[in-house]
Amino acid sequence: MAHCTNLSQGEIALSSEWRYFVRPDGSFWRTPNIDGSLDSVTDEELAGMDRTLDRRREEKTPVPCSRCARKLLLHWNGPAPGVMLELCEGCDSGRPAASDLIRWIGDPARRSQDLPLLFEMWETETMESMGWVFVPADDDPLGQN
């Protein structure tokens, strides 16, 4: 993790590919940090972006779990086209990466620097449960020149 700062509105975490913003309630969003394009964006500027996103978030109706109809902790666009990932406390607590992310979201002492790894582990676990397989960029024959 290259960068992590505490702010009154939330915390900022930076990985090599993503910039994360964690709200005090454990909800978060991330945005691609393509070629380090967000490295020069200050934490305060990112927090300002969150205020805009937070207003939109408050206007949305909570999304129910497609499996049990409870309120989702996370409803996320997956890394493959048309794939929506759901994190439900009731349905996913038995899966290792999902239960780690559920505990992190619910922990008031959560550390933002833990989020990138927890999120990526959950995303991989969830995609694999749907039949997808993660291929590291170095192993991808289509990505090699």
C-alpha positions as CSV (number, residue, x, y, z in Angstrom):
1,M,0.0,0.0,0.0
2,A,1.5,3.3,-1.1
3,H,-0.7,5.7,0.8
4,C,-3.3,5.9,3.6
5,T,-4.6,9.0,5.4
6,N,-7.2,9.6,8.0
7,L,-9.8,12.3,7.2
8,S,-12.9,13.3,9.2
9,Q,-15.2,12.2,6.3
10,G,-13.4,8.9,5.7
11,E,-10.1,7.3,4.9
12,I,-8.2,7.1,1.6
13,A,-6.3,4.0,0.5
14,L,-4.2,3.7,-2.6
15,S,-3.1,0.5,-4.3
16,S,-1.1,0.3,-7.5
17,E,-4.3,0.0,-9.6
18,W,-7.1,1.5,-7.5
19,R,-7.8,4.5,-5.3
20,Y,-10.2,3.6,-2.4
21,F,-12.4,5.9,-0.3
22,V,-13.7,4.4,2.9
23,R,-16.6,6.1,4.7
24,P,-16.9,6.0,8.5
25,D,-19.8,3.4,8.2
26,G,-17.5,1.0,6.3
27,S,-19.1,1.6,2.9
28,F,-16.6,2.5,0.2
29,W,-16.0,3.1,-3.4
30,R,-12.9,2.7,-5.6
31,T,-11.8,4.3,-8.9
32,P,-9.1,3.1,-11.3
33,N,-5.7,4.7,-10.9
34,I,-4.7,4.3,-14.5
35,D,-1.0,4.9,-15.0
36,G,-0.9,6.7,-11.6
37,S,-3.3,9.4,-12.9
38,L,-4.7,9.9,-9.4
39,D,-1.4,9.9,-7.6
40,S,-1.4,13.7,-7.6
41,V,-5.1,14.0,-6.5
42,T,-5.1,15.1,-2.8
43,D,-7.0,13.3,-0.2
44,E,-9.2,16.4,0.3
45,E,-10.0,16.4,-3.5
46,L,-11.0,12.7,-3.3
47,A,-13.1,13.4,-0.2
48,G,-14.8,16.2,-2.3
49,M,-15.6,13.6,-5.0
50,D,-17.1,11.4,-2.3
51,R,-19.5,14.2,-1.2
52,T,-21.0,14.1,-4.8
53,L,-21.1,10.3,-4.9
54,D,-22.6,10.2,-1.3
55,R,-25.5,12.4,-2.4
56,R,-26.3,10.0,-5.2
57,R,-25.9,7.0,-2.9
58,E,-28.5,8.5,-0.4
59,E,-31.0,8.9,-3.3
60,K,-30.8,5.2,-4.2
61,T,-33.1,2.6,-2.9
62,P,-31.2,-0.2,-1.1
63,V,-30.7,-3.3,-3.3
64,P,-32.0,-6.5,-1.9
65,C,-30.1,-9.8,-2.1
66,S,-31.1,-11.8,-5.1
67,R,-30.9,-15.0,-2.9
68,C,-32.7,-14.0,0.3
69,A,-34.1,-10.5,-0.2
70,R,-32.1,-9.0,2.8
71,K,-30.4,-5.6,2.3
72,L,-27.0,-6.1,0.7
73,L,-23.8,-4.9,2.3
74,L,-22.3,-4.5,-1.2
75,H,-23.7,-4.5,-4.7
76,W,-20.8,-4.2,-7.1
77,N,-20.2,-4.3,-10.9
78,G,-17.9,-7.3,-11.4
79,P,-14.7,-7.3,-13.5
80,A,-16.5,-9.1,-16.4
81,P,-19.2,-7.4,-18.5
82,G,-22.7,-7.8,-17.1
83,V,-21.6,-9.5,-13.8
84,M,-23.0,-8.0,-10.6
85,L,-21.4,-9.2,-7.3
86,E,-23.4,-9.2,-4.1
87,L,-22.2,-9.4,-0.5
88,C,-24.9,-10.5,1.8
89,E,-24.3,-11.0,5.5
90,G,-26.8,-13.9,5.7
91,C,-25.9,-15.7,2.5
92,D,-22.1,-15.2,2.3
93,S,-20.9,-15.4,5.9
94,G,-19.8,-19.1,5.3
95,R,-17.3,-18.2,2.6
96,P,-13.8,-17.3,3.9
97,A,-13.1,-14.1,1.9
98,A,-16.7,-12.9,2.1
99,S,-16.8,-13.4,5.9
100,D,-13.5,-11.4,6.2
101,L,-14.9,-8.5,4.3
102,I,-18.2,-8.7,6.2
103,R,-16.3,-8.5,9.5
104,W,-14.1,-5.6,8.2
105,I,-17.2,-3.6,7.1
106,G,-18.8,-4.1,10.5
107,D,-15.7,-3.3,12.6
108,P,-15.6,0.3,13.8
109,A,-11.8,-0.1,14.2
110,R,-11.4,-1.1,10.6
111,R,-8.1,-0.1,8.9
112,S,-8.5,1.3,5.3
113,Q,-5.2,-0.2,4.3
114,D,-6.7,-3.7,4.7
115,L,-9.5,-3.0,2.2
116,P,-7.7,-3.5,-1.1
117,L,-6.5,-7.0,-0.3
118,L,-9.8,-8.0,1.4
119,F,-11.8,-6.6,-1.5
120,E,-9.7,-8.4,-4.2
121,M,-9.9,-11.7,-2.3
122,W,-13.7,-11.4,-2.0
123,E,-14.0,-10.4,-5.7
124,T,-11.9,-13.4,-6.8
125,E,-13.8,-15.8,-4.5
126,T,-17.2,-14.5,-5.7
127,M,-16.2,-14.6,-9.4
128,E,-14.8,-18.2,-9.0
129,S,-18.1,-19.2,-7.3
130,M,-19.8,-18.0,-10.5
131,G,-17.5,-20.1,-12.7
132,W,-15.0,-17.4,-13.6
133,V,-11.2,-18.0,-13.2
134,F,-8.8,-15.2,-12.3
135,V,-5.7,-15.2,-14.6
136,P,-2.8,-13.0,-13.4
137,A,-1.7,-10.6,-16.1
138,D,1.7,-12.3,-16.4
139,D,0.0,-15.6,-17.2
140,D,-2.5,-14.3,-19.7
141,P,-1.5,-15.5,-23.2
142,L,-3.8,-12.8,-24.8
143,G,-2.0,-10.0,-22.9
144,Q,1.5,-10.9,-24.1
145,N,3.0,-9.3,-27.2
